[in-house]
Amino acid sequence: MTTTTGLAADQVLQVLQLADQSDSIELKLTLPASAYRRASKALAIDPLDAQIRQVFFFDTPDLALDGAGVVMRARRIQGRPGDTTVKLRPLVPAELDQAVRRSRQFSAEVDATPGGYVCSGSMKNEVSAADVLRSTRGDQPLRKLFSKEQRALFEAHAPTGIAIDDLAVLGPILVLKLKLSPAELSSRLVLEVWMYPDGSRVVELSTKASPSDGLRLAVETRAFLEARGIPLSADQQTKTKTALNFFAAELTAAP
């Protein structure tokens, strides 16, 4: 049986169990290309309100980190400092080292999409946008972007023999992020447009809630989007996986 959240009943139970161990739950929806203009009109989107971001990933050309469930990322953000993230996915928070789980820089989150879900944990660090450029251009070691806690998390979960400074730079990818506050919703919507060098795009809508409020918000958001003709049944793409595959293919094809 499929519930109004788009997940099967047993999946909803698993999500709720993971959410109890997490700090937040994020509901995500990837829009098909045929729905971009419809969604833009239905949500009264003004692209001039968007914040510009530049996102870099770090992995081996064969995506060994991704295969081990580790994601390394750096961002430059318009009007704000940059940041770096070491993410573990999938993750069962209760099985994580407690020193990591208690860190102020670490958070666990359940991402739920129509028909699927995953729990991940992220260790974050604030850096300057200038340092992100220096490291991604090769002017300083990549490890300089990551905190001591992040480097320890990487070393504990990355495949043996891979060091941060050995990683290839995947990207950057240009991202537009826009925050929306529809009166009919109790939580803010976030629209992200990831624009690839070949002209393709991934457009995602998301909203975030506390673990205890996730199910109610999922039902509310689904009804809101359906009422505006925004499709919920399209194949879902994860932004990170799509970006990793795109830039890894570029590396492999390069002479």
Secondary structure, 3 states (H helix, E strand, C coil): CECCCCCEHHHHHHHHHHHHCCCEEEEEEEECHHHHHHHHHHCCCCHHHCEEEEEEEEECCCCHHHHCCEEEEEEEECCEEEEEEEEECCCCHHHCCHHHHCCCCEEEEEEEECCEEEEEEEEEEEECHHHHHHHHCCCCCHHHHCCHHHHHHHHHHCCCCCCHHHCEEEEEEEEEEEEECCCCCCCCEEEEEEECCCCCEEEEEEEEECHHHHHHHHHHHHHHHHHCCCCCCCCCCCHHHHHHHHHHHHHHHCC
